[in-house]
Amino acid sequence: MNLIKEIFSRTNATWILSVLAIASVALGFLGAEKSIDLMKYYAAITTVGVAAACSLIAVFIGKNIPAKILHLGFAFVLAGWVYSQLTSPTGGAMQLCAEMKNSYSLPDDDTRFTLDSFTIDYWENSKAIKQYTSKVSLSNGQKATISVNHPFIFNGWWIYQNSYKRIPHPHTGEYFYFTILQCIKDTGLPFVALGGGLILLGAALWMMTFINFIKFKIKPFNITRPLLHKITVALYFFTFLCTVAMLIHRTVATGHPPMQNMYEFLMCTTSFIPLLTFASAFRDKENTLLVDAALQTLILIPIAFFMNGDVRKLMPALQSPLFIPHVGAYVIGYVILVRAALGAGRRLVGAGFFLLTLGLVLGALWGKICWGNWWQFDPKEMWSLATWLVYASFFHVAPRLSEKQKTAFLALGAIMIILTLTWINLSRIFTGMHSYA
């Protein structure tokens, strides 16, 4: 606290504001592009320092093996990002038209790409677009089909179906369709992939060892079952069956698992809570009925009914095998961690953190396959990472915390989750790659 006061004393604050003012004027004279390049290298240098710090902490962190692996994985991810920013060649977009037979080559390769056909597929009896597909021929005789979530990898380059545009012919008025293929080479991807695997391994080890080194007081299960209690359990279970039936009906109606928007996300979350209630009762002899019923009927279901529940077909970006595991991991992880903040099922916090990690890693993998970048600095990505860091910090210090301090830490994490699901999702201020969700 004294250090913070020292840093933000009147004299130091004046110097800090002066330096920031001079830096902003200097960046203004440099212009937008040069300023962005300068800030990129500044961010790269800073990230190298953070990566080095993570590596050193992993070495000197003691006998906490999961923390060592987690720090080492984070260092690899940061190092891979920096290496890619400094060494990856600049890609670009190919704008190809089948009728014009124009061709493009990659920045460091003489192989020419020519478009054979470009098609737009629609969902049956709908104007919603199902998929964009480009079929290309290479000058070496090779052929490739490129669509959303199905990039073509060639000599280290990843070529993505980005978008399209149509231009009318000046004389006939007939439209020519130009497909836009994005070309990206990520030299640091192997380091990032290794780091992601290590982070996932560290979280899994933490989950398995959590009960052994972080103890919570478990509430005893109430063995007595008066009539009112039986009625409550029956109604609670009936609500569970109704929610599951609704989700099954919606799956049949939409043709995909109901995890596309906030309404479906909240209803999936609601349907999973009773399973945790019964698991807590039979495994840990913990009575979580009151907390879980309140969370389900007073918070999640009412909020879900305020959301837009219109049935929609999946957009091309969401048609991926990673859709269910990525969203599902967050659904279950968020439920477990919010329950823990309310005092229910705290022994599952390790599993909740692992599921957050799994969702984060799968999201990065999906982003690489779909958009070309495993990290887009999207608002929802950044808030999800901030939430993950809160829980990672909790695991670092939890063995030395009192019961009240653990509760406060878990409450902070739950607040971050609620902000991610509401403020970031519903506010029109924050727009990004996840705006559709």
Beta strands, then each sheet from edge to edge (+ up, - down):
strand 1: 92-97
strand 2: 103-105
strand 3: 112-122
strand 4: 129-138
strand 5: 143-147
strand 6: 152-154
strand 7: 157-168
strand 8: 175-184
sheet 1: 1+ 8- 7+ 6-
sheet 2: 2+ 3- 4+ 5-
end
